[in-house]
Amino acid sequence: MGGGAHLLDPYQPGRGFLRSMPAQCKIVAAFGYVICVVVTPITAGWAFGVHLLVLASLCALARLRPLFVIRRLAVEIPFLAFAAALPFVVPGPRVELLGLGLSRPGLEQAFGLLARATLGLMTVIVLAATTPANDLLAGLERLRLPPVIIAVASFMIRYSGLVVDQMRRMGVARRSRGHEPRSLRATGVLAASLGNLFIRSYERGERVHLAMLARGYSGTMPAATPIVSPRPGQWATASALVVLGVVVAVAGRSLDLGVAS
C-alpha cells in the first residue's frame, strides 16, 4: 500500500486467535459491542467498569502495549474539553465539588460521554491493531457494504501518504522562500496552501480514475487479499463478545430501573 498504509493502518503484527480471525467476524463483534456500550445507562457506573475490564482483557490478549493504546486514545482529547464544560452549563440540581457548584446532570452526562467515547475508541483500536487495512476492506466487502464506499476507503488509505508528502514538500517550499508562520497573518498563506493541495489532490484523483477506466475498471476493485470464510466456531466467538456486552447493558439498565423505582 505504500505510504498510506503507514499513516492509516495501525496494524500491529503478531500472533494469536484475534489476528487469525476473519475480518468480518471482528467487524461484527466490534460494531455490536459498541452498540452495547452506547445503550448502557450512564448511571450504571459499574457496567462501564465491566466494559473497560473486557476491553482491557482484549488488549492484553492481543498483546497491545499500554502506551500504544494511550497514544491512540489521544484522539478523543477534544471530547474532554466538551465534557469538562457540561457540569457548568447543564441546568439541574447543583452539588459541591472542590468548592465549585456543579450540575449533577451535567456530571452524569460528562461521565457518560467520556466513558462511551473511550470504550468505543478502545474497541476500534483493538479491531484496527489486529486486522490489516486490506483485510478490513475485504471483510466489509464480505459483509455486503456498497462497493463505492469500499473503493473510496481503499483509495484514501493508498493515497494519504502521497497527500501528506506533498503537504510536507509545500511546507519546505514556503520556508525556503522566507515564510515563517509566527502570527495570525500567516493564516491566509496556510489557507491558500490547503486550497492548492485540495485542487492538486482532486486533479490527481481524476487522472487516476481515467487511468483505471482505460484499464477496464468496471466499478469494483479486485480483491487485494483472499477472502477467508469464517468457521462456525469463529462466528460463535464473535457472537459471545456481543452477548457479553448485551448482558452487561441489560443488567445495568435493569438495576438502574430497580434503584429508580
C-alpha positions as CSV (number, residue, x, y, z in Angstrom):
1,M,0.0,0.0,0.0
2,G,2.9,2.3,0.3
3,G,3.0,5.4,2.5
4,G,-0.8,5.4,3.0
5,A,-0.7,2.2,5.0
6,H,1.8,3.7,7.4
7,L,-0.5,6.6,8.1
8,L,-3.9,4.9,8.3
9,D,-3.1,1.3,9.0
10,P,-2.3,0.9,12.7
11,Y,-2.0,-2.9,12.4
12,Q,0.4,-4.4,14.9
13,P,1.9,-7.7,13.6
14,G,1.8,-10.6,15.9
15,R,0.2,-14.0,16.6
16,G,-3.0,-15.1,18.4
17,F,-6.5,-16.0,17.7
18,L,-7.6,-12.4,17.4
19,R,-5.3,-11.8,14.5
20,S,-6.2,-15.1,12.9
21,M,-10.0,-14.5,13.0
22,P,-11.6,-13.4,9.7
23,A,-12.1,-9.6,9.5
24,Q,-15.9,-9.8,9.0
25,C,-16.2,-11.6,12.4
26,K,-14.2,-8.9,14.2
27,I,-16.1,-6.1,12.4
28,V,-19.5,-7.5,13.5
29,A,-18.2,-8.1,17.1
30,A,-16.8,-4.6,17.3
31,F,-19.9,-3.0,16.0
32,G,-22.2,-5.0,18.2
33,Y,-20.1,-4.3,21.3
34,V,-20.0,-0.5,20.6
35,I,-23.8,-0.6,20.4
36,C,-23.9,-2.3,23.8
37,V,-21.7,0.4,25.3
38,V,-23.8,3.2,23.9
39,V,-27.1,1.8,25.2
40,T,-25.6,1.2,28.7
41,P,-27.2,3.8,31.0
42,I,-24.8,6.5,32.3
43,T,-26.0,6.0,35.9
44,A,-24.7,2.4,35.9
45,G,-21.0,3.2,36.6
46,W,-20.2,-0.4,37.4
47,A,-21.4,-1.6,34.0
48,F,-18.9,0.7,32.3
49,G,-16.2,-0.7,34.6
50,V,-17.1,-4.2,33.3
51,H,-16.9,-3.0,29.7
52,L,-13.5,-1.5,30.5
53,L,-12.3,-4.8,32.0
54,V,-13.5,-6.7,28.9
55,L,-11.7,-4.4,26.5
56,A,-8.5,-4.3,28.6
57,S,-8.5,-8.1,28.5
58,L,-8.8,-8.0,24.8
59,C,-5.9,-5.5,24.6
60,A,-3.8,-7.8,26.7
61,L,-4.9,-10.8,24.7
62,A,-3.8,-9.0,21.5
63,R,-0.5,-8.1,23.2
64,L,-1.0,-4.3,22.7
65,R,1.3,-2.2,24.7
66,P,-0.5,0.2,27.1
67,L,1.5,3.1,25.7
68,F,0.2,2.3,22.2
69,V,-3.4,2.3,23.3
70,I,-3.0,5.5,25.3
71,R,-1.5,7.3,22.3
72,R,-4.3,6.2,20.1
73,L,-6.8,7.4,22.8
74,A,-5.4,10.9,22.5
75,V,-7.7,11.4,19.5
76,E,-10.6,12.0,22.0
77,I,-8.9,15.0,23.6
78,P,-11.5,17.4,22.0
79,F,-14.2,15.4,23.7
80,L,-12.5,16.1,27.1
81,A,-12.9,19.9,26.6
82,F,-16.6,19.5,25.7
83,A,-17.2,17.1,28.6
84,A,-15.5,19.4,31.0
85,A,-17.9,22.2,30.2
86,L,-21.1,20.1,30.8
87,P,-21.1,20.4,34.6
88,F,-21.1,24.2,34.3
89,V,-23.7,24.7,31.5
90,V,-26.3,21.9,32.0
91,P,-29.2,23.0,34.3
92,G,-30.3,20.9,37.2
93,P,-29.6,20.3,40.9
94,R,-26.1,21.5,42.0
95,V,-23.5,19.7,44.0
96,E,-20.4,21.0,45.7
97,L,-17.1,19.6,44.4
98,L,-13.8,21.1,45.2
99,G,-15.5,24.3,46.2
100,L,-17.4,24.5,42.9
101,G,-21.1,24.3,42.3
102,L,-21.5,21.8,39.6
103,S,-24.6,20.4,37.9
104,R,-25.4,16.8,38.8
105,P,-27.0,16.0,35.4
106,G,-24.0,17.7,33.8
107,L,-21.6,15.5,35.7
108,E,-23.6,12.4,34.7
109,Q,-23.6,13.4,31.1
110,A,-19.9,14.2,31.1
111,F,-19.1,10.8,32.6
112,G,-21.4,9.1,30.0
113,L,-19.7,11.0,27.1
114,L,-16.2,10.2,28.2
115,A,-16.9,6.6,29.1
116,R,-18.7,5.8,25.9
117,A,-16.2,7.7,23.7
118,T,-13.2,5.9,25.5
119,L,-14.7,2.4,25.4
120,G,-15.9,2.8,21.8
121,L,-12.4,4.1,20.7
122,M,-10.7,1.2,22.6
123,T,-12.9,-1.3,20.6
124,V,-11.9,0.3,17.3
125,I,-8.2,0.3,18.4
126,V,-8.3,-3.4,19.1
127,L,-10.0,-4.1,15.8
128,A,-7.6,-1.9,13.8
129,A,-4.5,-3.2,15.6
130,T,-5.3,-6.8,15.0
131,T,-6.6,-6.5,11.4
132,P,-4.6,-5.2,8.4
133,A,-6.3,-2.5,6.4
134,N,-6.6,-4.7,3.3
135,D,-8.3,-7.4,5.4
136,L,-10.7,-4.8,6.8
137,L,-11.8,-3.8,3.4
138,A,-12.2,-7.4,2.3
139,G,-14.3,-8.0,5.4
140,L,-16.5,-5.0,4.7
141,E,-17.0,-6.3,1.1
142,R,-17.9,-9.7,2.5
143,L,-20.5,-8.0,4.7
144,R,-22.1,-6.5,1.6
145,L,-21.0,-2.9,2.2
146,P,-21.6,-0.8,-1.0
147,P,-18.7,-1.2,-3.4
148,V,-18.3,2.6,-3.9
149,I,-17.7,3.1,-0.1
150,I,-15.1,0.3,-0.1
151,A,-13.4,1.8,-3.2
152,V,-13.3,5.3,-1.6
153,A,-11.8,3.9,1.7
154,S,-9.2,1.9,-0.3
155,F,-8.0,5.0,-2.2
156,M,-8.0,7.1,0.9
157,I,-5.6,4.6,2.6
158,R,-3.5,4.2,-0.6
159,Y,-3.0,7.9,-1.4
160,S,-3.0,9.5,2.0
161,G,0.8,9.1,2.1
162,L,1.1,11.0,-1.2
163,V,-1.0,13.8,0.0
164,V,0.9,14.2,3.3
165,D,4.2,14.0,1.5
166,Q,3.0,16.7,-0.9
167,M,1.9,18.9,2.0
168,R,5.4,18.4,3.6
169,R,7.1,19.5,0.3
170,M,4.8,22.6,0.1
171,G,5.9,23.5,3.7
172,V,9.6,23.2,2.7
173,A,9.0,25.4,-0.3
174,R,7.3,28.1,1.8
175,R,10.1,28.1,4.3
176,S,12.8,28.2,1.6
177,R,11.1,31.4,0.4
178,G,11.4,33.0,3.8
179,H,7.9,32.2,5.1
180,E,7.8,31.8,8.9
181,P,4.3,31.4,10.4
182,R,4.7,33.4,13.6
183,S,1.4,35.2,13.8
184,L,-2.2,35.0,12.7
185,R,-1.3,36.9,9.5
186,A,0.1,33.6,8.3
187,T,-3.3,32.0,8.3
188,G,-4.1,33.4,4.8
189,V,-1.0,31.7,3.4
190,L,-1.8,28.4,5.1
191,A,-5.4,28.6,3.7
192,A,-4.1,29.2,0.2
193,S,-1.8,26.2,0.6
194,L,-4.6,24.0,1.7
195,G,-6.7,25.1,-1.2
196,N,-3.9,24.4,-3.6
197,L,-3.4,21.0,-2.0
198,F,-7.1,20.2,-2.4
199,I,-7.0,21.2,-6.1
200,R,-4.0,19.0,-6.8
201,S,-5.5,16.1,-4.9
202,Y,-8.7,16.4,-6.9
203,E,-6.8,16.6,-10.2
204,R,-4.8,13.5,-9.2
205,G,-8.0,11.7,-8.4
206,E,-9.4,12.5,-11.8
207,R,-6.2,11.3,-13.5
208,V,-6.2,8.0,-11.5
209,H,-9.9,7.4,-12.3
210,L,-9.3,7.9,-16.1
211,A,-6.3,5.6,-15.9
212,M,-8.4,3.0,-14.2
213,L,-11.2,3.3,-16.8
214,A,-8.6,2.9,-19.5
215,R,-7.6,-0.4,-17.9
216,G,-11.1,-1.8,-17.7
217,Y,-12.3,-0.6,-14.3
218,S,-16.0,-1.6,-14.0
219,G,-16.9,-0.2,-10.6
220,T,-15.5,-2.8,-8.3
221,M,-11.9,-3.3,-7.1
222,P,-10.2,-6.7,-7.3
223,A,-9.7,-8.5,-4.0
224,A,-6.3,-7.5,-2.6
225,T,-6.3,-10.4,-0.2
226,P,-8.0,-13.8,-0.5
227,I,-11.4,-13.8,1.3
228,V,-11.5,-16.4,4.1
229,S,-14.8,-17.9,5.0
230,P,-15.3,-17.9,8.8
231,R,-15.7,-21.2,10.6
232,P,-18.8,-21.6,12.9
233,G,-16.5,-21.5,15.9
234,Q,-15.2,-18.1,14.9
235,W,-18.7,-16.7,14.5
236,A,-19.5,-18.2,17.9
237,T,-16.5,-16.4,19.4
238,A,-17.5,-13.1,17.9
239,S,-21.1,-13.6,19.0
240,A,-20.0,-14.4,22.5
241,L,-18.4,-10.9,22.8
242,V,-21.6,-9.2,21.7
243,V,-23.7,-11.4,24.0
244,L,-21.5,-10.4,26.9
245,G,-22.0,-6.8,26.1
246,V,-25.7,-7.2,25.9
247,V,-25.8,-8.9,29.3
248,V,-23.8,-6.1,30.9
249,A,-26.0,-3.4,29.2
250,V,-29.3,-5.1,30.2
251,A,-28.1,-5.7,33.7
252,G,-27.1,-2.1,34.1
253,R,-30.4,-0.9,32.8
254,S,-32.4,-3.3,35.0
255,L,-30.5,-2.4,38.1
256,D,-30.9,1.3,37.2
257,L,-34.7,0.9,36.9
258,G,-34.8,-1.0,40.1
259,V,-33.0,1.7,42.0
260,A,-35.2,4.4,40.4
261,S,-38.4,2.6,41.5
